[in-house]
Amino acid sequence: MVRSSDGARDGDADAGAAGGADRATDRDSGRRETEEERADRRWSDLLQELRVAQTGVQILFGFLLAVVFQPRFTELSVTDRNIYVVTVLLGSATAATLIGPVSYHRLLTGRRVKPVTVVWASRLTVLGLVLLFCTMCSALLLILRVALHNGAALWLVGGMALWFLVCWFAFPLWERARADGRGRRRRSGPRD
């Protein structure tokens, strides 16, 4: 089958006109696709996002694991060692959470539950981003405390944490709210 520019397969318009109830318009994307097609598309999008996040997390986690074997590690204060332990645990939790959707999908493949799999994988990904935020802040705190030896480290980490929150959560949620507002105006039609 060939897809048209709007994502529908050739012949689907006739089926839809004849009462093909399995093809619905997704109000979020405006696409005419079945629940399974929508799940396939969303799963593919999610995999691309996970590839980016997982790579960064695995590199960061690898560096964190190597720190303990460095000669200077024994010179760290008790506070810095505690921050290190928390950072490694957060990194481990982040890696597990961002790899979780792959396991979830693999264990449920062929059971015709992809729409539910996509929902749970998406939730795990958001949780993974929150954990990654915590891991990044904790790692920055450790690095800046060791590098600066003063209270400026906490202020710098606070500024970076704010920047992460803006880039990762505030901008997307702001655009989501704007898009929801535009969608409501479009659905309600012109006012007389």
C-alpha positions in Angstrom: 0.0 0.0 0.0 1.1 3.5 -0.7 0.7 6.4 1.8 -0.5 9.8 0.7 0.9 13.0 2.1 -1.5 13.0 5.0 -0.4 9.6 6.2 -3.4 7.7 5.0 -3.0 4.7 2.7 -4.5 4.7 -0.8 -8.0 3.4 -0.7 -8.5 4.4 2.9 -10.6 7.4 2.0 -13.1 5.1 0.4 -13.1 2.8 3.3 -13.6 5.7 5.7 -16.5 7.1 3.6 -18.1 3.6 3.5 -18.1 3.5 7.3 -14.6 2.1 8.1 -14.7 2.7 11.8 -11.2 1.4 12.6 -9.6 4.6 11.1 -10.0 7.7 13.2 -8.5 11.1 13.1 -6.1 11.7 15.9 -7.1 15.0 17.4 -3.5 15.7 18.5 -1.8 15.2 15.1 -4.7 15.5 12.7 -3.7 12.2 11.1 -6.0 9.5 10.0 -4.6 6.4 11.4 -5.6 3.3 13.3 -4.7 2.9 16.9 -2.0 0.4 15.9 -0.6 2.8 13.3 -0.5 5.6 15.8 1.2 3.3 18.3 3.8 2.3 15.7 4.5 5.9 14.8 4.8 7.0 18.4 7.0 4.0 19.3 9.3 4.9 16.5 9.5 8.6 17.7 10.1 7.4 21.2 13.0 5.1 20.1 14.7 8.0 18.4 14.4 10.1 21.6 15.7 7.2 23.8 18.7 6.7 21.6 19.9 10.2 22.3 19.2 10.1 26.0 20.6 6.6 26.5 23.9 7.4 24.8 24.5 10.5 27.0 23.5 8.6 30.2 25.8 5.7 29.4 28.8 7.9 28.7 28.2 9.9 31.9 27.7 6.7 33.9 30.9 5.2 32.5 32.8 8.3 33.6 31.2 8.2 37.0 32.2 4.6 37.5 35.8 5.4 36.7 36.1 8.2 39.2 36.4 5.9 42.2 39.5 4.3 40.7 41.4 7.5 40.4 44.2 8.2 42.9 42.7 11.5 43.9 39.4 9.9 45.0 40.9 9.1 48.4 41.5 12.9 49.0 37.8 13.7 48.7 36.0 14.9 51.8 33.2 12.8 53.3 30.6 15.2 51.9 32.1 14.9 48.4 32.2 11.1 48.7 28.5 11.1 49.7 27.7 13.3 46.7 29.6 10.9 44.5 27.6 7.9 45.9 24.3 9.7 45.4 25.4 10.6 41.8 26.3 7.0 40.9 23.1 5.7 42.3 21.1 8.4 40.4 23.1 7.5 37.2 22.3 3.9 37.7 18.6 4.6 38.2 18.6 6.8 35.1 20.2 4.2 32.9 17.7 1.5 34.2 14.8 3.8 33.6 15.8 4.8 30.1 16.6 1.3 29.1 13.3 0.0 30.6 11.1 0.8 27.6 13.3 -1.5 25.4 12.8 -4.4 27.9 9.1 -3.6 28.2 8.6 -3.7 24.5 10.7 -6.9 24.1 8.7 -8.8 26.7 5.4 -7.7 25.3 6.1 -8.0 21.6 3.4 -10.0 19.7 0.8 -9.7 22.4 -1.1 -6.9 20.7 -0.6 -4.3 23.4 1.6 -1.8 21.6 -0.6 1.2 22.4 -0.3 0.4 26.2 3.4 -0.3 25.7 3.9 3.1 24.2 2.1 4.8 27.1 4.2 3.1 29.7 7.4 3.5 27.7 6.7 7.2 27.4 6.1 7.5 31.2 9.4 5.7 31.9 11.1 8.1 29.5 9.8 11.2 31.3 10.8 9.6 34.6 14.2 8.9 33.1 14.6 12.6 32.1 13.7 13.7 35.7 16.4 11.2 37.0 18.8 12.5 34.4 18.2 16.0 35.6 19.0 14.9 39.1 22.1 13.0 38.0 23.4 16.0 36.0 22.9 18.4 38.9 24.5 16.0 41.4 27.5 15.4 39.0 27.9 19.1 38.5 27.8 19.7 42.2 30.6 17.2 42.8 32.8 18.5 40.0 32.3 22.2 40.9 32.9 21.6 44.7 36.2 19.8 43.9 37.2 22.4 41.3 36.2 25.6 43.2 36.4 24.7 46.9 33.9 27.4 47.7 30.2 28.2 48.0 30.0 29.4 44.3 29.6 25.8 43.3 26.1 25.6 44.7 25.0 28.8 43.0 26.4 27.6 39.7 24.6 24.3 40.0 21.4 26.1 40.8 21.8 28.2 37.7 22.4 25.2 35.5 19.6 23.3 37.1 17.3 26.2 36.2 18.6 26.1 32.6 18.0 22.3 32.4 14.4 22.8 33.7 13.7 25.5 31.2 15.2 23.6 28.2 13.8 20.2 29.1 10.5 20.9 30.6 9.4 24.6 30.6 9.7 25.2 26.8 8.0 22.0 25.8 5.2 22.4 28.3 4.7 26.0 27.3 4.5 25.0 23.6 2.1 22.2 24.6 -0.2 24.7 26.4 -0.1 27.0 23.3 -0.9 24.2 21.0 -3.8 23.0 23.2 -5.2 26.6 23.2 -4.9 26.8 19.4 -6.7 23.4 19.1 -9.5 24.5 21.3 -10.0 27.7 19.3 -10.0 25.7 16.0 -12.5 23.1 17.3 -14.9 25.7 18.7 -15.0 27.5 15.4 -15.5 31.2 14.7 -17.6 33.1 17.1 -20.4 35.4 15.9 
